[in-house]
C-alpha cells in the first residue's frame, strides 16, 4: 500500500486536540474517539502517529475544504501549500494570478503585514503540529502503556519507534517556525495543557532542534527501511543539514563542516538519483529512489488543496489549455514564471536540459499586469500522470507527492559547503556531485558538465534554482546568499515594483501573525512590523 492512513489518524487526533488548549481546535466528526479508546490497542497508537503525519497533508477531517483550526480557512492553512507560498511565491520563481485570493497579493509583491491570513495559517498549522506531537508523546509514555495493558515487547518497541518519529516531526515544525518567523512559543509534552509557552528565539530553537535530533537519530530506523510516508534517520539528518547550512543566518555562527557530516551520512544511506529528473514530480513519484521525505497526496483518499494540486492545476496555461498533458482540468493560468527565473536557463548549454520545462509560445516574458494571465511564461514540471503514462483517478486532486527533501539537494548542499570553506568537503567531490546532476539533466550526456573554475557560489545559487525550483527552497536560498532583501538583486514585482525594487531587511523573517500575538501574551512582534 502506497500510503499510511493519514485521514483516519487525523480524525482521531482532531478529537484528542479538541480536549486541549495548546491551540484552538474543533472537531464535530462523529468518528472521533477519546484518548482512552483510541490508545487502548497498539493499532490505535499507529493511527495516532498517522495523525501527526496527517496534519502536514490535510486540513480537517471532512472534505478538501474542511479545517479543524478554529476560524482559519483550509485554503490558507494547508501546511505544504503555505510553505510553498512563503518560500517560493515571495521570490523570483513564480507569481500567482488571482490576487483577490486572500493574502496572495501581499506575498506576490513582498508587502505583507501581520494581518496576512496565509501567515496566520502557516503559524497556526505548524504550531498545531507541535501540539499534536506533544499530545501523542503524552499518551505514549511507558506509564501510559502499562496502565493500558500494552506490555508485549514487540508492541512496546513499535510504539517507542512512533515516539521517536513524533519527536522528529515536532523538530521539523520548530525548524520551519525558526526559519520563517524567527521565533515561536516553546511547548513540549512535559508542559501542562492550557500552557502558553514562553517565546524562544532562533538561538534557543536552534539548540533545541539540534539536541533533540542528535539524541533521537540512533534510535530511528535506518534510511530507506521504514514504510513509505514515515521518516527515518535520513530525514532527521536532513533537518540538521538544513539548520547547519543556514546557521550563519539563524545564529550568526558558521556550521558548514557539520552540514557536510550530515550530507555524507545521508548519501551513504543508499539513495540514488532518479535517472529521469521529471519522474520525481509525477503521480508515482513515491517510487523514486531519490526521495528522502515527501508530503503525501492522493486524488481519492486524501483530497486536499495542497502544493502539488495547486501547482499541477496552476501551471496549466490560459492560452495553452494544456491540462490534459498533466492529467488535470487546470485552472487556466493561475501560475506563471517571473522573468528572472526564466533567464536562469539562458544559453545553449541548456538547450537539452530536461529541467527546462518552460513554455513560452507567443507569450511575452515580462508580466506588466499580474492579472493578465496571458503574460509571462509557464512551467510544465509537475504532473498527475505517472512515469508509465497512467493518469491519476481525479482530474482536480493529484496523486503526486510533494518532494520536501530529495538527494539532489544534498549534493548541492555539499558543494556549497565546500565553496564556503568546509574542511570536511573536497572540491573534487563537490564537482562530481554537481556534474552528476548536470548529466542527469542532459540524459547522460557530459556536454553541459562544468569545470572546477565554473563552480562558484553564484553558480550554486543559480543551479539550485534550476534543479530545485518550485520545491520550497528559494526564499531560504536567496536570504543565505544575501540576495533577498535590499536591491542588489531584483525581480519582477519585488517590493511592488513592476521591475522590482529594494525591500527592507526586516522582511527576512515574517511577522508574528496578529492573531497569534493575541493568543499568547508571551510573544513579541518581529522588528520592523
N, C-alpha and C positions, 0 to 999 in steps of 0.2 A: 504494500500500500504506500502511495507516494507520501502522504502527509498525515501527521498526527491530528487527532480530532480537536482542532482549535475551538470550534464553536461550542461543543459540549462543555469543554473545560471553562470557557469564558462564561457560559451560563451559570455554572456552579460558582465561579469566583465572583461574579457580579453579586450573587446573593451573600457571599461572605463579606464583601466590602460594604454592602448596604448596612451591615451591622457595625461599621466602624466610622470614625470621623477623620481618618487620615486625609481624606479629601471627599468632596461631595459626590456620592454615587447613589443612583437609584436603580431599582430593578423591580418590575412588576411581572416578570416572566414566571408563569406557574411551575416551570420545571426547576426553579431554584431550590436547592437543598440547603439545610442548615449545616454548619461545620461538622457537628457530631454525626450526622447522617452521611455526608459526603466522605468524611475521613474514617468511616467505620471499617473500611476494607482497603487493602493495598491498591486495588484498582482505582479507588477513589482518589488516592494520592497522585496517581498518574494523570487523572483528569484534572486535578488541581494544578499540577505542573503545566498541563496544556493550557490552562487559563492564563498563566504567567506569560507563556509564549503568545497566546491568542491576543492579548492586549496590544501587541505590536502589529497585528494584521487587521483586527476587527475593531469596530467602534461600539458595538452593542450586541444584544442577544436576539434582535429581530432581523429585519431586512437590512439592505445596504445603507439605508438612511437612518437607522436607529443608533442611539448613543446612550450609554449608561452614565455619562458625565452630565450632571445636572446643569441645565441651562446652556450647554455647549453643543453646537451643531456637529453632526457626524462629518459633514464635508470640510469642516475647518479643524477637525481633531483626529483624523486618522494618522497614526504615527508616521508611517512611511511617506505619505503624501506631504505632511507638514515638514518633515525632514528634507524632502526634495525641494519644496518651495523655498525653505530658508537657506539651503546650501547651493542651489542652482539657479532658481528664479531671480535671485538678487545679484546675479553675476552676468558675465559676458556670453553665457551659453545659450540662453533661451528667454523667450518673452511670452507672456500669457495674454491672449487677445481679449478675453472677456473681463474687462476691468470693472464691470459692475458687480462681479463676484466679490463678496465682501473680503476686504483685506488684500486682494491681489494687486491693485493699482499701487498701493504704497510699497509693496515688495518689489514689483517691477521697476519702480523708479527710485528706490532707496530713500523713501521719505516716510518711513513707518514711525508710529508713535506707540506709547504704552497701551493704547486702547485698541490696537490691531487685533482682530479676533483670531487670526491664524497663530499669532504669538501666544495668545491665551490657550488656544487649542493644543499647541505643542507643549507648553509648560505643564498644562493640566494632564495631558495624556502621559507625559513622561513621569510626572510625579505619581500618577496612578500606577505606573509600572513599579515604582518604588513601593507604594503601598500594598499592591497585590503580592509582590515578592515577600515583603515583610510578613504579611498575614500567612502566607504559605510556610514561612520559616517558623512562625509562632506555633502553627498547628502540627509541625513535623518533628518536634524535639523528641529525644529518647523517652522522656517522661510521658509525653502525649501518646506515643506509640504503645508504651507499656500499659497505660491506663485503658487503651482501646483494645488490648489483647492482641496487638500485632507484634509477635515475637519470633516468627520464623526467620532464621538468619538471612535467607535469600531476600525476603521481603524487606527486612530492615536495611540490608545493604543497598537494595534498589532505591529505597526512599532516601538514603543518605546521598546517593548519586543525584537524585532530584534536588535535594537541598543545595548541593554544590552548584548545580546549574542555575538555581534561583539566585544564588549569590552573584554569579556572573551576570545574569540579566539585570540585576539591581545595579551592579557596577557599570554596565553598559548605559543604563538610564542616567546615572550620575555623570558619566563621560559626556553624554550629549548635553546635559544641563551645563556642565563646566565649559564646554566648547561654545555653545550658543549664547548662554546668558551670563556666564562668568561667575555664577553663584547659585545657591539653591538651599532650601530648608533641608536640614540633615536629620533623617529619621531612620532607625533600624528596628529590628524585631524586638529589641530589648527595651524599647520605649513604650510607655503605656498608650492605649488608644486615646483619641482626642488630644494628642500631643502636638503642639505647634513647634516644629523643630527649629533649632537655632540656625541662623544664617551661616553657611560655610562658604568661604571664598575659594578662589581657584587653587591656592596652595593646599588648603585643607581637603578639598575634594580630590585633588591630585594624589595626595598622600593616602587617602582612604582607598581610592581605586587601585593604586599600586600595591598597597599592603594586602588588600582583600584578594586580588587576583594572584599575587605571588603565593599567598597561603593556600589557595584552593587548587591551583594548577596541578600539583602532583596527584590530586585525588579525582581529577576529571578523567573521562575516557580519552584514550589516545586518539590522535587525529584520524578521522575517517572511519572510526569504529562504532560510532553511535548511530541510531536510526536517523533517517533523513528528517530534517527540521529541528533536531535537537543539537545543542552545542557540544563542543569537546575542547581539548587543550588548545587547539589552534585558534579557536575563537577568542579565548581568554588572552592568548598571546597577541592576537591581532589588536585587541583593545589596548594592551600595553604598548605595542609598537606605535600605535597612533598617539598615545599620550606622550611617549618619548620623542617621536618625530616633531611634535608641536610644543615640546616642553619650554622652549625659549619664549613662545607666545604666552603659555599658561603661567609659568612660574619664574621666567627670566633666567633659567639655567639650561644649558645645552645638555641633551642626553642622547646624542646620536650613536654612541657606542652601545648603549642599552637597547636602542631601536634595532640595531644590526643583530644583536644577540637574539632578539625575538624573531626577526625575519629569518635568520638561519634555522631556528628551531621549526618555524612554520614550513619552510621549504623542505626540511628533512622529513616532514610529516607525510610525504607521498602524494602531494598534489602535483598535477601536471597541467600545462596549458592545453586548452581545447584546441585541436588542430584547426577548427573553424571558428574564428572570432565571433561571428554572428550567432552561432549556436548557444552562446552564453546568454542570449536575450530572446530566446524563443520559448514556445509553450512547454517544451520538455527540458528546460534548462536545469532542472533538478538532477539530471543525469550527467551534467558536465563535470569532468574531473578537476576543474579549476575552481569550483565554488567552495568557499570556506564557510559562509553563512549567508542565508537569504531570508527575506520576508516572504512568507508563503501566500500564494494567490491561487484560487480555484474558482473557475467560472460558474460552478454549480453549488458546491458545498459551502463555500465561504465567500459569497459575493460581497465585494466592498469597492468603494471608490478610492483604492489605494494607488500608489505611484505607477505601477505598470498598467493598470486600467486607464489611468489618466494619460500616460504617455503614449500608449498604443493608439487610443482613440484620438488623442490630441494631436499626434503627428500627421494625421490624415489631412491632406491639403484641401483648401477651399476651392482651388481651381482644378486640382487633380482628381478629387473624388476617389482616391486610391485605397479606400478602406478594405476592399476585398483582398488586396495583396497582403494585408496583415491579419485577415480573419476577423475583422470587426466592421461595424457600420461606420463608425468615426464621427467626430464632432465638427468636421468642416473648418479646420484652420485654427484650432484653439492654441496651438503651439507653433512658434516659428523661431528661427535662429537669428541671433544678433550677428551683425557683420563681422565683428572682431573674432568670433569663434570660427566662422566660415573661413576666414583668412589664415587660420592655423593650418589649413590644408592647401595653401597656395604653393605652386611649384610642381615641376614634372615628377619629382620624387614621389608624389602622392597620387599619380595618375592611376596606379593599380592597387592602391591601398584600400583594402576591404572595409576599413573603419570609416572611410569617407562615403557615408550613405546619404550625402547631401543632394537634395533635388532642387535644381534652380529653374529649369524650364524657361518660361518667359517672365519670370518674376524679377523685380528689382532687388538688389541685395540690401538696399537701405530700407529701413522702416521709418518713414516720415510721420505716419499716423498709426499708433498702436492698434486702433480699432479696425484698420483696413487689413483684413486677413489675407489679401492678395499680395501684400508687400512682405518681403523677406523670404529667404529660402526655407525649406522644410527638411525634416530628417526622416530616415527610414531605418532606425537602429533596432527598435523593439518590435516584436511580432507575437500574435496569438496563434501562430501556426508552428507546428513542431518541426524539428530538424528532418523528419521524414515526410513532411508535407501535409500533416493532418491538422485541420483547424480545431481550435478549442470548441467546446459544446455551446458556448454563448458568444454572441456577436457584440456584446457590451462588456461583460465582465470576463477578464482574461485569465488564462491558466498560467501565465508567465510569472515566475517568482522574481522578486527584486533582489539584485546582487549587492548586498551590503558589503561583503568582503570577498575578494577573489585573488587568485595568485598573482595576476599581472600587477596589481597594486603593490604587492610585497616586493616584486622585482624592482619596481620604480622607487619604492622607499629605500631599498638597499642602495641603489645607485645614487639617490640624493644624499644619503648619509655619507657615502664615500666622498662625494664632492664637498660636503660640509666638514670634512676633516676627521671622520670616524676612523680611528686607528684599527678597528676590528674589521674593516671592509677594505677590499682591494679594488683599484681602478680597473684591473683586468676583468675581475668577476662582474663588476658593475657594467662594463661594456658588453660582456657576454649576455647578461640578463636583458639589457635594452635591445640588443640585436636579436635576441630570441623573439621579442615582441614584434620587431620590425619584419622579421622573416615570416612570422605567423600572419602578419597583416598583408604580406605580399605573396601568400600562398606558397611559402617555402623558398622563394627567390631571395638571394642576398643583394639584389640590385639597390635596395634602399637602405642597406646597412650603413651605420655611421662609423667614423674612426674615433680614436681616443681624443683628438683635438676638437671634435664636434660635441663631445659630452661635457656640457656646461650646465650651470644651474638654470639659465634661461631656456636651454633646450629641454631640460627636465620639466619645467613648468608647462611648456607648450606640449610636450609629449604626454604628460598626464592628462591634458585636455583632450588630446587626440585619442588616447586609449580609454579614458575613464569618464568621458562626458555623459551627462545625464545620469550619473550614479551617486550623486550627493557628496561630491568631494570638492567642488570648485571654489566655493567661498573660503573654506578652510585653507586650501592651497594658496589662493591669492593673498590671504592675510599673512600666511607664513613667509611668503616671498616679498611682502611689503608692497603689494600692488593693488590692494583692495580699496583702502581709503586714500585720501589725497588725490592728486591729479597727475601722477607720473604715468598712470595707465587708465585711460577712459574707454568706455564702451557705450553703445547706443542706449540712451535713456538713463544712463547712470546719473544719479543726482537730479533727475527730471529734466535733463537737457537732451535734446534730440541727438546730439553727437557726443553726449557725455560731459560731465563737469566734475570737478573735485568734490569729494564728500568728506565730512569731518571724521576724525579718528575715533570718536565715541561710537561710531557705527560698527566697529569691530566686534562689539557684543550687542545683543538685542536688549531692549529694556525689559525689566521685570513687568509682566502684564499688570495693569491696574487692578484687575480682579484678584490676582494672586497677592498683591500687596495688601489689599483689604482683608483677605482671608487670614493672613499671618502677619501680625504686627512686628515680628522679628525681622522681616525682610526689609531691605532698603533699596532704593532705586539706583540704577547704574548712573554714573556721571554723564551729564550731557542730556539727560532726558527729563 
